[in-house]
Amino acid sequence: MSADTPRTADPAAPAHDAVSCTGLAYAFGETNAVDGLDLSVREGEIFGLLGPNGAGKTTAIRCMTTLLPVPAGMVRVFGLDASRERMGVRRLLGYVPQQLSADSGLTGRENVALFARVFDVPRKERAERVAQALAAVDLADAADRLAKTYSGGMVRRLELAQALVSAPRLLILDEPTIGLDPIARTGVWEHINAVRAATGMTVLVTTHYMDEADQYCDRVALMHRGRIRALGTPDELREGLGERRRAEGAAQDTLPTLEDVFRDVAGSGLDDQSGDFRDVRSTRRTAQRVG
Ligand SMILES: Nc1ncnc2c1ncn2[C@@H]1O[C@H](COP(=O)(O)OP(=O)(O)OP(=O)(O)O)[C@@H](O)[C@H]1O
C-alpha cells in the first residue's frame, strides 16, 4: 500500500486499545522509575508485563489505574485520558494490587460485598453479583468463613473476586501469584483464564515468573529500567532469539526460554542493582494467612 492510499477502517477492529501508553515517564526524586514507556494492550488479550525488581512495573500500573498522576506522556484506557478522566477510567477497571487488600476480620462474602458497594453495583443486583464473583473463583463453599482462615491461594482468589464484582472491562493484577506454591499459582491462573474466556475481559498482569507468562499470556512485554526492551508473543520472542543465535553460529540444543530472551535484551544490567527475576524482595506475603 502506498503512503497515499486511503486506509479503510477494519469494522471488526476494536475502536481503542484497552491501554495505550505513549512516552510515559514517572520519577521519584532522582529515580526515573518509568522512563519513556510506550505500550499498547489490545482489547481481550492477557498481556504480561515482566521485569525484575525495580523495573518500573508497579509505577507504570499505578499511573494506568490513576493512583499516580501522569507527569509526562499519555495514558489512555479504552480511549479515556487517565489524567483528565480519572473517574471514568476507574469505572472501567478492576485492580488487584501487590499489597493484601482483603480484610481478615470479614468473611469472604462480606469482603466482596464491600467492593460491590464501593463500585456502585446496583443494590438489587449486589447479592447475586457477589455470589457469582465468589463462585467464579471457586470460593462459594468458603464464602461465609472469615478471610483470616483462608490459605494464601484462597486470599488471592478472594481479591480476584473483589476486583471482578464490578464486571470490569480491564483487570489489572500486580504479581497475583507471588509467594504462592505451584498448585495455588496454577489455581489463580486457571480462574483468571476462565473469567477471561467467559467475559472477554482484558487482563494486564505483572509477574516475575517467566514460566507463567510463557504459559498463560497472549503477549508479553519485557521491561527493564523503566522501558520496554522486547515485546511479542512468548513464541515470537523465543523463536526470534533462537534464530539470531543460529545466525551467529551458536550451538543450541533447546529453544531459548523467556528468561534467556530477557537476559539477551537487558544484558548484564540485570545482575546489578535490579536484582534477579526471582529475587523477590517484596514485603508482600500472600502465602501467609491474612491477619
Ligand atoms: N514510593 C517510592 N519512593 C521512592 N522510590 C520508589 C517508590 N516506589 C518505587 N520506587 C523506585 O522506583 C523504581 C521502580 O519501582 P517499581 O516498584 O515500579 O518497580 P517494579 O518493577 O514494580 O518492582 P517489583 O517487581 O519489585 O515490584 C525502583 O527503583 C524503586 O526503588
The ligand as an SDF file (V2000), in Angstrom:
LIG
                    3D

 31 33  0  0  0  0  0  0  0  0999 V2000
    7.3810    5.3850   46.7400 N   0  0  0  0  0  0  0  0  0  0  0  0
    8.6090    5.3560   46.2120 C   0  0  0  0  0  0  0  0  0  0  0  0
    9.5470    6.2430   46.6000 N   0  0  0  0  0  0  0  0  0  0  0  0
   10.7810    6.2290   46.0520 C   0  0  0  0  0  0  0  0  0  0  0  0
   11.1800    5.3740   45.0830 N   0  0  0  0  0  0  0  0  0  0  0  0
   10.2930    4.4630   44.6640 C   0  0  0  0  0  0  0  0  0  0  0  0
    8.9620    4.4070   45.2100 C   0  0  0  0  0  0  0  0  0  0  0  0
    8.2950    3.4130   44.5760 N   0  0  0  0  0  0  0  0  0  0  0  0
    9.1710    2.8740   43.6920 C   0  0  0  0  0  0  0  0  0  0  0  0
   10.3530    3.4920   43.7380 N   0  0  0  0  0  0  0  0  0  0  0  0
   11.5370    3.2080   42.9150 C   0  0  0  0  0  0  0  0  0  0  0  0
   11.1240    3.2390   41.5490 O   0  0  0  0  0  0  0  0  0  0  0  0
   11.7380    2.1920   40.8140 C   0  0  0  0  0  0  0  0  0  0  0  0
   10.6580    1.3140   40.1790 C   0  0  0  0  0  0  0  0  0  0  0  0
    9.9310    0.6590   41.2150 O   0  0  0  0  0  0  0  0  0  0  0  0
    8.6360   -0.2310   40.9070 P   0  0  0  0  0  0  0  0  0  0  0  0
    8.0720   -0.6530   42.2300 O   0  0  0  0  0  0  0  0  0  0  0  0
    7.7540    0.4720   39.9750 O   0  0  0  0  0  0  0  0  0  0  0  0
    9.2930   -1.4770   40.1710 O   0  0  0  0  0  0  0  0  0  0  0  0
    8.7010   -2.9300   39.9360 P   0  0  0  0  0  0  0  0  0  0  0  0
    9.1390   -3.3490   38.5940 O   0  0  0  0  0  0  0  0  0  0  0  0
    7.2340   -2.9360   40.2020 O   0  0  0  0  0  0  0  0  0  0  0  0
    9.4560   -3.7670   41.0600 O   0  0  0  0  0  0  0  0  0  0  0  0
    8.9490   -5.0440   41.9130 P   0  0  0  0  0  0  0  0  0  0  0  0
    8.9300   -6.1640   40.9450 O   0  0  0  0  0  0  0  0  0  0  0  0
    9.9820   -5.2060   42.9470 O   0  0  0  0  0  0  0  0  0  0  0  0
    7.6000   -4.7230   42.4620 O   0  0  0  0  0  0  0  0  0  0  0  0
   12.6260    1.4390   41.7980 C   0  0  0  0  0  0  0  0  0  0  0  0
   13.9410    1.9600   41.6760 O   0  0  0  0  0  0  0  0  0  0  0  0
   12.0380    1.7820   43.1480 C   0  0  0  0  0  0  0  0  0  0  0  0
   13.0240    1.7380   44.1590 O   0  0  0  0  0  0  0  0  0  0  0  0
  1  2  1  0
  2  3  1  0
  2  7  2  0
  3  4  2  0
  4  5  1  0
  5  6  2  0
  6  7  1  0
  6 10  1  0
  7  8  1  0
  8  9  2  0
  9 10  1  0
 10 11  1  0
 11 12  1  0
 11 30  1  0
 12 13  1  0
 13 14  1  0
 13 28  1  0
 14 15  1  0
 15 16  1  0
 16 17  2  0
 16 18  1  0
 16 19  1  0
 19 20  1  0
 20 21  2  0
 20 22  1  0
 20 23  1  0
 23 24  1  0
 24 25  2  0
 24 26  1  0
 24 27  1  0
 28 29  1  0
 28 30  1  0
 30 31  1  0
M  END
$$$$
